[in-house]
Amino acid sequence: MQIISFFMIAVHFILVLGILIFVHELGHFLVAKLMGVKVEKFSLGFGTKIYGKQIGETEYMISAFPLGGYVKMFGETGIIEGGSDRQPEGETAVAEVQEMSAEDKARSFFHKTPLQKMAIIFAGPFFNLAFAWLILVSLLMSAFPIMTPTLGKVVENKPAARAGLQKNDLIKSINGKKIVEWDEIAPLMASTKGDVTLDIDRSGTQMQFKITPEAGTTYTIFGEPVSQPILGISPAYAIKDISLSPVQAITVGTQKTWKFVNLTFVSMVKMFQGSVSVKSIGGPLMIADMANQAAKQGGANFFLFLALVSVNLGVLNLLPVPILDGGHLVFYFFELLFRRPISIRIREYAQQIGLVLLVGLMVVAFYNDIIRYVFKQG
């Protein structure tokens, strides 16, 4: 049984990473082709080639190390995403590139305009965000799991209890605003001043309650205390699937994608501020475990997890770290502003700094995985 369990975890891990890396690199690939750049290699994974097939001018490969991928383009012998940018060294190498024929220059990444280069680089993260959006919209049109606004506990001597609310009451609206899922309650309460009117469904009977909230403290998902009006209720954690029309799904899917983006960005900021512990950083083992748990819970949960990780990958790659896509965007933005590329020596130093930062992050992630899953701590 343990062998089967390990096998399923490995399958779900490879499936999640394989899909997301493919989507990311596909963005680079398609926009590079759109800009007329010759793509020499398209690889899922790094390191030793396990399998490769030449189709047209591009070799499509699967490589041994699965934590990334790359698109190698003609005219820049570097890895677009996730690895070291092995730009030709020295002024001689640049001169050789500049001596290309007019035909070669037309297919060379090096000779594209800064805006074209930025479009190619940005396409990878953008495809990850667009892929997450597509997953969410598709789920919302079919079967999207939500936690219903059903009361699980009504705290004694708190406003809700004093007003007469009971366990299993279903909140239909607050101050006339329709409520579909539990997560909508907190933002509404945070912006509330004075009394609130709740429309309640109690076993099919429609009821209305006017409640005066009291000052209280709630906690963000980062464990930070927040002062806001409270009613004294907690959820029943009842889950149900909802289906929306295409127009509603696009609207809500866009909102939820932005919520994922904002959550990822805020989490990174909180981590730099020290509000979130670096112990929360997970590596391959954590991703594998979470992917496996999501798959066990059903298809919708697995795709939700896939969307969340895709957003994380997209946002992470936009960080202005030299070795990531965001770092490359900074280089080409500089080229756009000053009409000349950053010197190769500066780029090499920046790449080395970025590599140290990325390796440091990977060490922390692997360490946390070992503590969490091998020593069962944290």
N, C-alpha and C positions, 0 to 999 in steps of 0.2 A: 504493500500500500504506500509506503514511504517513497518507493521508486516511482510509482505512478504519480504521486503528489508532486514530487520534484520535477518530473517530466512535464506535468501540466503547468507548473509555475514557469518553467523555462520556455514553454510554448507561448504562453501569454506575454511573457517579457519580450521575446523575439518578435511576436506579432505587433505589440504596441510600438516598440522602437522601430521595427522595420517599416511600418506604415508611416509613422511620423517623419522618419528620416527620408523616406521616398518622397513624401509630399514636399518637404523642405527643398530637397535637391531638385525636384521636378520644377519648382518655381525658378530656381537659378537657370536650369537647363532651357526651359521654354522661352524665357525672356532673353536669354543669350542668343538662342536661335532666331528670335524675333528681331533682335538687333543686328543679325547677320554675322554673329561670332561663331567660329567653328569650335564645336565641343569635341574634344579628343577622348575624354573618359567620363563615364557616369558610374560612380561606385557607391554601393551600400556597404559601409564599413571601411575600416582603414587596414593598413598592413598588407600581409601576404594575400595575393589573389587566390581565392578558392575556385571561382568560376568566372569565365569571361567569354563574351561573344561579340564579335565585330559586326555591326549593322550599319552599313553606309560608312560615314566618316567617324562614327563614335563607337568606342568599345564599352559595352555595358558589363559591369563587374559586380561580384559579391566578394567582399574581402573578409579577412579573419576576425578583426576586432570590430564588434558590432555597435560600439558607442559613438556613432557618427557616420559621416559619409562625405563625399566631395564630388565636385564637378571640375575637371581640368580643361581649361580652355586654351586654344591656340593663341600664342602671342604673350602668354603670361604663364610661366611654368610654376604655378602656385596652386594651392588648395583654397578654394573659395570659402569653405565653411568648416570651422571646427579644428583646423590644423595649422601648421606653420606655412606662411606664405613665402615659398621659396622663389622669390623674385630674383632674376639674374643679377649677379653681384658685379659691382664696379661699373665705371663709366663705359668700359669697352663693351660690356654686355648691352647697355642701352644703345650704344652706337650701332651694334649689330642689328638690334631690333629696328632701329630707324632706317636701316639700309634694306629693309624688306621691299619686295616688289609692290607695286600698287595693288596688285591682286591679293597679295598676302596681307597687306595693310587693311584691306577692306574686310578681311575675316579675323583680324587680330583684336583681342580684347584691349591690348595696350594702346591701340590707336583710336579707340572709341572716345566719344566726348565724355566729360565728367558726368553729365546727366544720364547718359546711356549706361555708364559703369554703375552709377548709383541705382538705376532701375534694376539692373541685373542682380546686384547685391541685395537690394531691399526685397526682391521677389521671394526669396527663401522664407524669411519671417512672415511676409504677407500671406504666402500660401498656407502657412501653419494657422494663422489667425482666420483666414477665409475657410479653411477646412473645419476648424472648430465651429465657426458660424454655421456652416452647411450641416454639420452633425446636429446642432441644437435646433435649427429650423426644421430639419427632417423629423427629429424626435417629437417636436411640438406639434407637427401635423399628424403624427401617428399615435405614439404613446409615451408621453413625457411624465416621469414620476415626480410628484410633488408631495410635500408634507402639508396635509390639510390643516386649516385653522381650527382644529378641534381641541377643546380644553381637556388636559389630562389631570391637572390639579388646580384647584381654586384655594389659594392660601387664606386661612382663617384670619378674620379681623383686618382684611385688606379691602380696598374699594370694591373689587369685583364680588367678593363674598358678601359684603354688606349690601350690595345692590341686588343680590339674589342669583347670580350666575352659578352654574353647577357643572360638575364633571361631565364630559361628553357633549356639552353645548358646542354647536358649530357656529362660529362667527361668520356672518354673511356680509356685513359691511360695517365700517366705522365712519361716523359722520357723513353717511351717504356714499362713501367710497367703497366700491365692491372689493371684497377680500377673497382671493382664490387660494393663496398659500400662506403658511405661517410666517414666512420671512417678510411679508408685507406689513406686518403689524408694528414692528419696532420702529421703522422709519416714520410711520404715521404718528405714533405716540411721541416720538422725539420732536415733531413739529407741532404738537398739540398744545394749545393754551386754553385753560378752563375745562369745562365739562366735555365729555365725549358721549356720543350716542351709538350704541351697538345694536345692530339687528341680529337676532339669534334664531337659529333653527334648533329646537329641542324636540327630538324624536318626531319631526314632522310638523310640530307646532311653531308658528312664527311669532316671535316675541321681540320686544324692544326695551332696552335698558338705558337710562341716562346715569352716567357714573362720573363722579368727581375724582380724578386720579390724585395720587399723593406723590410728593417728591421722594425719589428713591435712587438707587444705584443699580445699573446693569453693567454687563461686561461685554466688551467686544470679543471677536474671535481670537484676538491676540492677548486676551486676559486683562485688558486695560479697563479700569472702572470709568463709567460714564454716568453723569447725573442726568436723569430725565424723569418725566412723569411715568408712574407705574400703576398697573391695575392689580397685580398680585395673581398672575396666571402663568401656567406653564403648559407646553404642548402634550398631546396624547401620543405624538409620534406616529400618527396614522398616515399611511402612504396610499396614494391612489394615482392612477394614470389619467392624464387629460389630453384632449386632442383639440387643436385650434384650426381655424381657417388659414389658408395660405397667407393672407394679408396679416392676420394676427400673429401667425408664427414668425413671419419676417420681422415684425415690430418687436415682439418679445424676445426672439432669438438674437436680434441685434443688441437689445438691452442686456441680456444675459452674457453675451460675448464680451461686451464692454465691462460688465461686472467682474468677469474672470480676469480681464486685462488689468483692471484697477486693483483687484485683490492681489494679483501677482506682483504688480509694481509696488503697492503699499507694503507687502510682505518683505520685499527686498529693502525698502527704505527703513522699515522697522528693525530689520536685522542689522543694518549699518548703524542705527541709532542705539542698538542694544536692547530694544524693547522685546525682540524675539530672539530666543537663544539659537546659536549656531547648531545646537543639538537637533533642531528641527530639520536641518538639511539632510536629505536622503540621497542615497546612491543607487546603484543597480539593484541591490537586494530589496530596498524599500519599494522601488518602482515595480519590481517583479511581484512582490507580495501584494501590493495594492492592486495591480492588474489582475492577479489571480482572484483576490477577494471580490473585485468588481465583476469579474466573469461569473463567479459562483452566484452572485446576486441577480444575474439575468442580463440579457442583451442590452437593455436600455441603460443600466448602470455601467456596463462596460464601455458603451459609447460615450456616456457622460464623462467617464474617467479619461477616455481617449481625447475628448474635446479639451478638458482641463489641462492635460499634459501638453497638448498641442499649443495651447495658449502660452503655457509656461516656456516652452521651447522657443516660440516666436518672440516673446518679450525678452527672454534671456539673451537671445542672439542680437537684439537691438541695443544692448548695453554698449557704451563707447569704449570697450576693451579691445585693444589692437588686434587680437587674434580672432575676435568674433566679427560677425557681419557689421555690427554697429561701429567697430573700430575702422573697418574698411570704408564705411560711409563717411566717417570723419575725414579720412585721407582724401577722398574724392570731393568732399565739400570744400576742403582747403584748396584743391586743384581748381575747383569751379570759381572760388572767390579770387584767388591770386593768379589764375591762368598759368600755373606751372605746378607740376607734381611735387610732393614732398620728396626730399632726397632719399635715395635708397638706403643710405646709412642710417638716417633717422628712423625710417620705416623698420629696418632690421632691429634697432635698439627697442623700438616700441613693441615689435613682435615678441622679442625676448621677455620684456616686462609682462606682456599679456600672457605669454606661455607660463611664466612663473605664477601669475595670479590664478590661471585656470588649473594648473597642476595643484596648487595649494587648495583650491576649492574641491578638487577631486579627492585629495588626501583626506580632507575633513569629511566628505561624503562617505568615502570608504570606511573611515574610522567609525563614524556614526553607525554605519551598517553593521560592522563587526560587533560593536557594543550592543546594538539593539537586537541582532538576530543570532549571533554566536554566543555572547555572554548573557543574553536575555535581560539586559538592563536598559533603562531609559524608555 
